[in-house]
Amino acid sequence: MKYVLLPVLVMCALVVVHAQDERTTDRSRVAILQQVDRPSGFTVPHAASFVTIDQEQFGMGLMVPDDGLIHMPINLPGIGTVEAEVRRYRVFDAMSTLVAMTENGPVRYGAPTSVLVRGSIPSIPGSFVVMAMYPNWATGYIDMGENYDHKNFLISPLSIEPVNSVMIVYDRDAVKQQYSWTCSTRS
């Protein structure tokens, strides 16, 4: 009896390990950022693509567990569509409370609903992707690595109105900086 039980236990253990491997290498494709046409009346002197939040896909992104793998297509101007391989992370849990100190005293807010991800584009060695996606807007940064001289793409809302925002995806170097900006505590 014990000679039959041992192979059965080994097989069960292998099935569990395989199931865990399948879960951790899940190729869930979540296209939260949906490509849209350039908004009418909006012009830019450089190449750009435009995206909006797909609510159904955003809901799927919310179901991805912490450190869960997401494969997300992104259209980069001048390069084309690439597939980012990112993992979800959280800054706040569902029980977190944020407190804004206003002139009328503290005001409490619940944690924002978000899908925060970081990772890379596997087809582009040395690349780095980080994005914060919310129900109606997103922001992000993509570094293309050494093969592209560390070209940076930014994802930014076109409007400060967060309702159904359209985001622009653009090469940071294509935009002339109007003001000097230094991230430092020293003058």
Salt bridges, closest charged atoms under 4 A:
GLU22 OE2 - HIS18 NE2 3.76
ASP66 OD1 - ARG90 NE 2.33
GLU83 OE1 - ARG29 NE 3.21
GLU83 OE2 - HIS71 ND1 3.72
GLU85 OE1 - HIS71 NE2 3.46
ASP143 OD1 - HIS150 ND1 2.91
ASP171 OD2 - LYS151 NZ 2.72
